[in-house]
Structures are given as structure tokens and as C-alpha cells.
Amino acid sequence: MSTNKQTFENLLKIGQIKAEPFIQAEFDGLTRAAQRKLKDASNLTLSIDSRFDLAYNAAHALALAALRKTGHRSENRYLVFQLLELTAGLPPASWRIFAMAHQKRNMAEYEGITEIESSLLEALLNSTEQLSRAICQSSSLKHPT
């Protein structure tokens, strides 16, 4: 049994993910929305908070799309980032950036702390672009250039 298969089976057993048939239209919608948000996140006229929100939500939509492509779903936002090595072939360094962004997002959402470092935003934008390219390579979508 492969490590990937074992990981998904273990997560299914403990209820962290659910098996759910892949739906191309859902995948396409998630990736299109993510690409629009990612483009908007590069708009330097927006506040850093707004750009961060857009980039984070683009990353999450892409990570969820990658998980959905495997025939699974999770309600755990953090987990979809943790699984990116298996679902999109990204190195651990990438999902660690998403984990930091997730922590900042939670601090903003639940504690009102909205101090976003420009270095985190840039790393998030770069990692989200990398994720978008990885997902577009594994599907019929064309990566916007």
C-alpha cells in the first residue's frame, strides 16, 4: 500500500476527510475563483490586509481544489494545506508558508490582530502562484500568464 493511500485512509478513519466523488465543475470553479483572487491580490493599490485576504483565500481555494481532485473533502482549512505535498506535489516549505498565513488569518478573524508583514504577503503570493501552476499542470486549465 502506498504512503499516500495510507495517509488518506487514516484521515478517513478519524473523520478528518470525507470521500466524495470528484466534480470537474466544482474544481474548475474553485480554480477560476482562485486565479481571479490571486490577480487581485497583486494590486498594489489595495491595502496589505486586503491583498493578504485575497491571496490567502486564493491559496485555500487551490488547496481545496487539489484535495477534491483526489476524491476527498475536508472542513479543516489547515489540513488542506498540510496535504499539498500529496495532492499537488508541493514541497513542505510551501505548505509551511500557507500554515503561517493560516495562523495570521485566524488571528485577524478571531482576535482582530491584522498586522501582516509584507514579507509574508510576498511569500504567500509566490507560493500561491506555484500552487496554481502545479494544479494547472495536472488539469486541462491554462495558467494565466
DOTIPA-142133 format. One line per 4 residues: their letters; for each residue x, z negated, y of N, C-alpha, C. Coordinates in steps of 0.2 Angstrom, whole numbers, always signed. Each point is the difference from the previous one (the first is absolute). Layout:
// residues N
a> X,Z,Y,X,Z,Y,X,Z,Y | ...;
***
This chain:
// residues 145
mstn> +4,+0,-6,-4,+0,+6,+4,+0,+6 | -1,+4,+5,+4,+0,+6,-1,-6,+5 | +5,-1,+4,-1,-5,+4,-5,+0,+5 | -1,+7,+3,-6,+1,+4,-7,-2,-3;
kqtf> +0,+3,-6,-7,-2,-4,-1,-7,-1 | +6,-4,-1,-1,-7,-1,-2,-3,+6 | +3,+2,+6,-1,-3,+6,-8,+0,+2 | -2,+7,-1,-7,+1,+1,-5,-4,-5;
enll> +2,+0,-6,-4,-4,-5,+0,-8,+2 | +5,-2,+2,+1,-7,+2,-4,-2,+6 | +0,+5,+5,-4,-1,+6,-8,+0,-2 | -1,+5,-4,-7,+0,-2,-3,-6,-4;
kigq> +4,-3,-4,-1,-6,-4,-2,-6,+5 | +4,+0,+5,-1,-6,+5,-4,+1,+6 | -3,+6,+0,-5,+2,+5,+3,+2,+7 | +6,+2,+0,+3,+2,+6,-2,+7,+2;
ikae> -1,+4,-5,-2,+7,+1,-6,+1,-5 | -3,+6,+2,-6,+2,-4,+2,+7,-2 | -2,+2,-6,+0,+7,-2,-6,+3,+3 | +1,+6,+3,-5,+4,+3,+2,+7,+0;
pfiq> -5,+4,-2,+2,+7,+0,+3,+3,+7 | +5,+4,-1,+3,+3,+6,-6,+5,+3 | +0,+0,+7,-5,+5,+3,+4,+3,+5 | +1,+7,-1,+4,+4,+5,-2,-1,+7;
aefd> -7,+1,+1,-2,-1,+7,+2,-6,+4 | -1,-6,-4,+2,-6,+3,+8,+0,+2 | +4,+3,-5,+7,+0,+1,+1,+4,+6 | -3,+6,+1,+1,+5,+5,-2,-4,+7;
gltr> -6,-3,+0,-2,-4,+6,+5,-5,+2 | +3,-4,-5,+4,-5,+2,+7,+3,+3 | +2,+5,-3,+6,+3,+2,+0,+4,+7 | -6,+3,+1,-1,+3,+7,-1,-5,+5;
aaqr> -4,-5,-1,+0,-6,+5,+6,-3,+1 | +4,-1,-5,+7,-3,+1,+4,+5,+4 | +0,+6,-1,+4,+5,+4,-2,+0,+7 | -6,-1,+2,-3,+0,+7,+3,-6,+3;
klkd> -1,-6,-3,+2,-6,+2,+8,+0,+1 | +4,+2,-4,+7,+1,+1,+2,+4,+6 | -3,+5,+1,+1,+4,+6,-2,-4,+6 | -5,-3,+0,-2,-4,+6,+5,-6,+1;
asnl> +2,-2,-5,+5,-6,+0,+6,+2,+4 | +2,+6,+0,+6,+3,+3,-1,+1,+8 | -6,-1,+2,-2,+1,+7,+3,-6,+4 | +5,+2,+4,+4,-5,+4,-4,-3,+6;
tlsi> -6,+3,+1,-4,-2,+6,-4,-6,-2 | -1,-1,-7,-4,-6,-2,+4,-6,+0 | -3,-6,+0,+4,-6,-1,+3,-1,-7 | +5,-4,+0,+4,-1,-6,-5,-3,-6;
dsrf> -5,-4,+3,-5,-3,-5,-4,+5,-3 | -3,+5,+4,-4,+5,-2,+4,+5,-5 | +6,+1,+2,+4,+5,-4,+1,-4,-7 | +2,-6,+0,+1,-4,-6,-7,+0,-4;
dlay> -5,-1,+2,-7,+0,-3,-1,+7,-4 | +1,+5,+4,-1,+7,-2,+5,+1,-6 | +7,-2,+1,+5,+2,-5,-2,-5,-7 | -1,-6,+1,-2,-4,-5,-6,+3,-4;
naah> -5,+1,+3,-6,+3,-3,+1,+7,-4 | +5,+4,+3,+1,+6,-3,+4,-2,-6 | +5,-4,+0,+4,-2,-6,-5,-3,-5 | -5,-4,+1,-4,-3,-5,-4,+6,-3;
alal> -3,+4,+4,-4,+6,-2,+4,+4,-5 | +6,+1,+1,+5,+4,-4,+1,-4,-6 | +2,-6,+0,+1,-4,-6,-6,-1,-4 | -6,+0,+3,-6,-1,-4,-1,+7,-4;
aalr> +1,+6,+4,-1,+6,-3,+5,+1,-6 | +6,-2,+1,+5,+0,-6,-3,-4,-6 | -2,-6,+1,-3,-4,-5,-6,+4,-3 | -5,+2,+4,-6,+4,-3,+2,+6,-4;
ktgh> +6,+3,+2,+2,+6,-4,+1,-2,-7 | +2,-7,-2,+2,-2,-6,-7,-2,-4 | -5,+0,+3,-7,-2,-3,-1,-7,+1 | +3,-3,+5,-1,-8,+1,-2,-1,+7;
rsen> -3,-6,+1,-2,-2,+7,+2,-8,+1 | +2,-2,+6,+1,-7,+1,-3,-2,+6 | -3,-6,+1,-2,-3,+6,+5,-3,+4 | +6,-1,-4,+6,-4,+3,+4,+5,+4;
rylv> +0,+0,+7,+4,+4,+4,+7,+0,-1 | +3,-6,-1,+7,-1,-2,+2,+3,-6 | -4,+0,-5,+2,+2,-7,+1,+8,+0 | -5,+4,+4,+1,+7,+0,+7,+2,+3;
fqll> +3,-4,+4,+7,+1,+3,+5,-2,-5 | -1,-5,-4,+4,-2,-5,+1,+5,-6 | -5,+3,-1,+0,+5,-5,+2,+7,+1 | +3,+1,+7,+2,+7,+2,+6,+2,-4;
elta> +4,-4,-3,+5,+3,-4,-3,+3,-6 | -5,-2,-3,-3,+3,-6,-5,+6,+2 | -4,-1,+6,-5,+5,+1,+3,+6,+4 | +5,-1,+4,+3,+5,+5,+7,+1,-1;
glpp> +4,-4,-4,+7,+1,-2,+4,-2,+6 | -3,-5,+5,+4,-2,+5,+5,-6,-2 | +6,+0,+3,+4,-6,-1,-2,-6,+2 | +2,-6,-3,-2,-7,+3,+1,-1,+7;
aswr> +5,+3,+3,+1,-1,+7,-6,+2,+4 | -3,+6,-2,-6,+2,+4,-6,-5,+0 | -1,-2,-6,-6,-4,-1,+1,-7,+3 | +7,-2,+1,+1,-6,+4,-2,+1,+7;
ifam> +1,+5,+3,-2,+2,+7,-7,-1,+0 | -4,+3,-4,-7,-1,+0,-2,-7,-1 | +3,-4,-4,-1,-7,-1,+1,-4,+7 | +5,+2,+3,+1,-3,+7,-5,+2,+5;
ahqk> -2,+6,-1,-6,+2,+5,-6,-3,-2 | -1,-1,-7,-6,-3,-2,-1,-8,+3 | +6,-3,-1,+0,-7,+3,-1,+0,+7 | +3,+5,+4,-2,+0,+8,-7,+1,+1;
rnma> -3,+5,-4,-7,+2,+1,-4,-6,-2 | +1,-4,-5,-3,-6,-1,+0,-6,+5 | +6,+0,+3,+1,-5,+6,-4,+2,+6 | +0,+7,+1,-4,+2,+6,-8,-1,-2;
eyeg> -2,+2,-6,-7,+0,-2,-3,-8,+0 | +4,-4,-3,-2,-7,-1,+2,-5,+4 | +6,+1,+4,+3,-5,+4,+1,+2,+7 | -2,+6,+2,+1,+3,+6,+7,+1,+3;
itei> +5,+0,-5,+7,+1,+2,+1,+7,+0 | +1,+3,+6,+1,+8,+0,+6,+2,+2 | +6,-4,-1,+6,+2,+2,+3,+5,-5 | +0,+6,+2,+3,+5,-5,+7,+3,+3;
essl> +5,-1,-4,+6,+3,+2,+0,+8,-1 | +4,+3,+5,+0,+7,+0,+4,+2,-6 | +5,-4,-2,+3,+2,-6,-4,+1,-7 | -5,-5,+0,-4,+0,-6,-5,+6,+1;
leal> -3,+1,+6,-4,+6,+1,+4,+6,-3 | +6,+1,+3,+4,+6,-2,+1,+1,-8 | +2,-6,-3,+1,+0,-7,-7,+2,-4 | -6,-3,+3,-6,+1,-3,-2,+8,+1;
lnst> +1,+2,+5,-1,+8,+1,+4,+4,-4 | +6,-2,-1,+5,+4,-4,-2,-1,-8 | -2,-6,-2,-2,-1,-7,-6,+3,-1 | -5,+0,+5,-7,+4,-1,+1,+7,-1;
eqls> +5,+3,+4,+1,+7,+0,+3,+2,-7 | +4,-4,-3,+3,+1,-6,-5,-1,-6 | -5,-5,+1,-5,+0,-5,-5,+6,+1 | -1,+2,+5,-4,+6,+1,+3,+6,-3;
raic> +6,+1,+1,+4,+6,-4,-1,-1,-7 | +1,-6,-3,+0,-1,-7,-7,+1,-3 | -5,-2,+4,-7,+2,-3,-1,+7,+1 | +2,+3,+5,-2,+7,+1,+4,+4,-5;
qsss> +6,-2,-2,+4,+4,-5,-4,+0,-7 | -3,-6,-1,-4,-1,-7,-7,+3,+0 | -2,+3,+6,-7,+3,+0,+0,+6,+3 | -5,+3,+1,-1,+7,+3,+0,+0,+7;
lkhp> +1,-6,+3,+0,-1,+8,+6,+3,+3 | +0,+2,+6,+6,+2,+3,+1,-5,+5 | +7,-2,+0,+2,-6,+5,+0,+4,+7 | -3,-4,+5,+0,+3,+7,+7,+0,+2;
t> +3,+5,+4,+6,+0,+2,+0,-1,+8;
***
